[in-house]
Amino acid sequence: MTPVGKDPWELMRVVDTLCGTPRVGWLQRGIRNAETVGEHVILVSLLSLTVAEALRRKGMDIDVGRVAVIALSHDVAEAYLGHASEELRGLVDWRAAEVAVMERRVPELLEYYVEYREMASPEGALVAFMDKYATLVRACSYDAAGDLARATYGRLTALLERLDGQMSDVLREMLVMACDRCPKACRAE
């Protein structure tokens, strides 16, 4: 098989698959017309770019173009593996499976995936945060601000502890804004 970067039809198939693959967690929670992986990727990308630009304007050394590539490609492996439930991800080494499929199918994007997954750079850390933040925002929009929203909020606060400086301050402000819009997500019940 030809790697995606050398075959525009394969790239189109990847995009079509991501746009047609619902996120399993929403289906498990009974959400009809659940967000697709493709819709999630677009939301993560736009949120990431908006925050990256704000951070750059505040003087932070952040590569906005790199943020875009990481955000747009962070879930590409799901075009080949599907969108697995949290339960399945806990049973297998999901990260290893994603790395293997990225190495084989989209080697030109592997470094960006690893950077995101390991939060190995400010750009990767920003996209990793925005990936969870987009889930929180979507949970609130579905009025599913129960266990998933609270768990996601908890993961976001834990991620903030790994960050520092301007990025941490800006992302903390975003969490406060999310809590203002969706207070059930931010308090234990």
Stockholm file with secondary structure:
# STOCKHOLM 1.0

chainA/1-189         MTPVGKDPWELMRVVDTLCGTPRVGWLQRGIRNAETVGEHVILVSLLSLTVAEALRRKGMDIDVGRVAVIALSHDVAEAYLGHASEELRGLVDWRAAEVAVMERRVPELLEYYVEYREMASPEGALVAFMDKYATLVRACSYDAAGDLARATYGRLTALLERLDGQMSDVLREMLVMACDRCPKACRAE
#=GR chainA/1-189 SS CCCGGGCHHHHHHHHHHHHHCBCHHHHHTTCTTCCBHHHHHHHHHHHHHHHHHHHHHTTCCCCHHHHHHHHHHTTTTHHHHCCCCHHHHHHTTHHHHHHHHHHHHCGGGHHHHHHHHTTCSHHHHHHHHHHHHHHHHHHHHTTCTTHHHHHHHHHHHHHHHHCCHHHHHHHHHHHHHHHHHCGGGGSCC
#=GC SS_cons         CCCGGGCHHHHHHHHHHHHHCBCHHHHHTTCTTCCBHHHHHHHHHHHHHHHHHHHHHTTCCCCHHHHHHHHHHTTTTHHHHCCCCHHHHHHTTHHHHHHHHHHHHCGGGHHHHHHHHTTCSHHHHHHHHHHHHHHHHHHHHTTCTTHHHHHHHHHHHHHHHHCCHHHHHHHHHHHHHHHHHCGGGGSCC
//
